Amino acid sequence: MKKLSFKRNLKKENGSITVVVLVTVLFFVTILSTAYVVVSAQRRAQMQSEITAKDVYEKDLNNAGEIYNSLAIELNSPNNISTQNQI
């Protein structure tokens, strides 16, 4: 019975539907803006992580030739050749 009278009162008042629509729109805007902020923060953290990983992996590219030469010298050294033959 109360539910029916509430609907009748809601229909009688001219601005009440405007208030309902306004509250609904504000609710959706709040949810969407919160989701945007969360996704934006996650994307920012992901980009920072990618930049850090890229810096770490590219660090030795500048002296890759030196690293290759030092490894080649170590592999071709007499101590290393004798240990390889024993295995």
N, C-alpha and C positions, 0 to 999 in steps of 0.2 A: 504494500500500500504506500509506504514512504517513497519507494523507488518510483512509483507512478507519479506521485505528486512532485518529486524532484524533476522529472522530465517535463511535467506541465509547467513548472516554474521556469525551467530553463528555456522553454519555447516562448513563454510570455515575455521574458526580458529580452530586449532588442540587442544589447551589447554583450550578452553573455557568450554567445558563440564566438564573438571576436576575441574575447579573453581566452577561451579554450584553444582557439587556433594560435593565438599569440604564445601561450604557454607551451604548446606542442612544438611550434617552430623554434622557440628558444631552447627547448629540451634537445631537439635534434642538432641545433647549432653548437650547443655545449658538448654533446657527444662527438660530433665531427671535429671540432677544434681540439678536443682532448686527444682524439686518435691521431690527428695531424702532428701535434706536439710530440707524442710518443714515437711515432714513426720517424719524425725529423731527428730526434735525439738518437735513435738507433742508427739511422743512416750516417749521422755525423761520427758516431763511434766507429762504425764500419769503415768509413773513409779514413779515419785516423789510423786504424789498425792496418789498412792496406798500405798507407804511406809508410808506416813503420816497417812493415814486412818488406816492402820494396827497397827501402834504404838498407836494411840488413842484408838482403840478397845481392844488392848491387855494390856493396861496399868493396868487395874484392875484385870486381870487374876491371878496375883501373890498373891493377897490377897482376892481371891474370897471366901474362907472359912470364913474369918473374916467378910466380908460383909454379907454373908448368916447368920452367927450367930447373928450379930447385928440386922438384919431385923427380925430374928426369935424372938429375945428378945423383940423387939418393938411390934411385933404382939401379943405376949403372955403376954404383960404387962397388969395389971388390968385396967388401964385407957383405953386402946385400946379395951379390951373385953367388957367393959360397953358401949362404943360408938357403937360397932358392934351390940349389942343386941337392942339398941335404934333404929337402922335403920331398 
